[in-house]
Amino acid sequence: MSLIERASESRSLAHRSHFWIEGLRAFRAAVARFLRNRSAIRYMNEMDDALLKDIGLDRAEVERAYMSTVKEDPMVELQQAASNRAQRMVL
């Protein structure tokens, strides 16, 4: 095996390991986001309906967010629902 072939193989291995490391970092970040969101939603689920209304949400929206899958980000839906409700109240 020539020096050029060994260098090329070495770069290929380095690229593959970098790919796996980045994949693991992204997975860890996704799991951390999921756990953080799940904790926040659990806290919101313990609030009474008046407090939820104060932040622009209702019980059904919080329960729907709690049932979301790992791939979904329920906070985006909750933020959108609260924003929509706030706009309706201004009009």
Phi, psi and omega in degrees: 000132183278167179299320180294319179295319179295320179295318179295318179295320179297318178296321180296316178296320180295320179295317179295318180292323177297319178301314181293320179297316179295322177297317178294321178296317179295319179296316179298320178294320180294319179294318179297317178298317180300314181294320179296315179295319180298320178295317180295319180292322176299319178297316178296326181294335179277347179288153175280167186298327179295318178294319178299319179296324178299327179264007173088023181233165171233168186302319182298321179294319180293317179294322177295320179294323180295329182274001182292160182275173180297325184287338182268152175251098186293338181294329178297315179296318180295319178296319179295317179298316179295320179294317178298317180295321180295321179294321179295326182288329181289322181290000000 
